[in-house]
């Protein structure tokens, strides 16, 4: 049987530039042989509350994302499905943007030119007339 260690306290050690305080090492109950991890209740409660806030923020973000993505608005999809549909929607919008940008800059349309190309031709005609 291993004798229990005395709790270690003392000088703080450094961890990535930050100082950490040594926490007492868990003790072993000599009768039952069970390790007891004693965590101060205020520290534990603070961790629970901060974790709860983090989850609430994530869930609020997913709800906002669901409201923006048409395919998700009425569904009860999983978070993974919501993310997949959001990525699909973003890629779809990027493709539309490229299409409209190329049309605007002179890449498409019936006349072979876009809005910008038509404007350039219009200005060239005006300059020639003057």
C-alpha positions in Angstrom: 0.0 0.0 0.0 1.3 3.5 -1.0 1.3 6.0 1.8 -0.7 9.2 1.0 1.3 12.2 0.0 1.1 15.4 1.9 -0.6 18.2 -0.1 1.9 20.2 -2.1 1.8 23.9 -1.7 4.5 26.5 -2.1 5.9 28.7 -4.9 3.7 29.0 -8.0 5.1 27.5 -11.2 5.0 29.2 -14.6 2.9 27.9 -17.5 3.1 29.7 -20.8 4.2 32.9 -19.2 1.4 32.8 -16.6 1.9 31.8 -13.0 -0.2 29.0 -11.7 -0.7 28.2 -8.0 -0.2 24.6 -7.1 -3.4 22.9 -6.0 -3.4 20.3 -3.3 -2.9 16.8 -4.7 -5.9 14.6 -4.2 -5.8 12.5 -1.1 -6.5 8.8 -0.7 -8.9 7.7 2.0 -6.9 5.0 3.9 -10.1 3.1 4.9 -11.8 2.8 1.5 -8.8 3.4 -0.7 -10.8 5.9 -2.8 -9.2 9.1 -4.1 -11.0 12.3 -3.1 -10.8 15.3 -5.3 -11.6 18.3 -3.3 -12.5 21.3 -5.4 -13.5 24.5 -3.6 -17.3 25.1 -4.2 -16.9 28.7 -5.3 -14.4 27.7 -8.0 -16.6 24.9 -9.1 -19.7 27.1 -9.2 -17.8 29.7 -11.2 -16.8 27.1 -13.7 -20.3 25.8 -14.1 -21.7 29.3 -14.6 -19.1 30.2 -17.2 -19.7 27.0 -19.1 -23.4 27.6 -19.0 -22.9 31.1 -20.5 -20.7 29.7 -23.1 -23.3 27.1 -24.2 -26.0 29.8 -24.2 -23.9 31.9 -26.5 -23.3 29.0 -28.9 -27.0 28.1 -28.9 -28.0 31.7 -29.6 -25.6 31.8 -32.5 -27.1 28.6 -33.9 -30.6 30.1 -33.6 -29.5 33.2 -35.4 -27.9 31.1 -38.1 -31.1 29.1 -38.5 -33.1 32.2 -38.9 -30.8 33.4 -41.7 -30.6 30.2 -43.7 -33.8 29.5 -45.6 -33.4 25.7 -45.5 -33.1 25.7 -41.7 -35.8 28.2 -40.7 -38.6 25.7 -39.9 -36.6 22.6 -39.2 -35.2 21.2 -36.0 -31.9 20.1 -37.6 -28.8 19.1 -35.6 -26.0 21.7 -35.1 -23.9 19.8 -37.6 -26.7 19.9 -40.2 -27.2 23.6 -39.6 -23.5 24.3 -40.1 -23.5 22.2 -43.3 -26.5 24.0 -44.7 -24.9 27.4 -43.8 -21.7 26.5 -45.7 -23.8 25.4 -48.7 -25.7 28.6 -48.6 -22.5 30.7 -48.3 -21.0 28.9 -51.3 -24.2 29.4 -53.3 -24.2 33.1 -52.5 -20.5 33.4 -53.5 -21.3 31.8 -56.8 -24.2 34.2 -57.4 -21.9 37.1 -56.5 -19.2 36.0 -59.0 -21.9 35.6 -61.7 -23.4 39.1 -61.1 -19.9 40.7 -60.8 -18.8 39.2 -64.1 -22.1 40.3 -65.7 -21.6 43.8 -64.3 -17.9 44.0 -65.4 -18.6 42.9 -69.0 -18.6 39.1 -69.0 -22.2 38.3 -69.8 -25.5 39.4 -71.3 -27.0 39.3 -74.8 -24.7 42.0 -76.3 -21.6 40.3 -75.0 -20.9 43.0 -72.6 -22.0 43.9 -69.1 -23.0 47.2 -67.5 -19.5 48.5 -67.2 -18.6 47.6 -70.8 -21.7 49.4 -72.0 -20.8 52.5 -70.0 -17.3 52.5 -71.5 -18.7 52.3 -75.0 -21.1 55.1 -74.2 -18.3 57.3 -73.0 -16.1 56.5 -76.0 -18.9 57.5 -78.3 -19.4 60.8 -76.4 -15.7 61.5 -76.6 -15.6 60.7 -80.4 -18.6 63.0 -81.0 -17.0 65.9 -79.2 
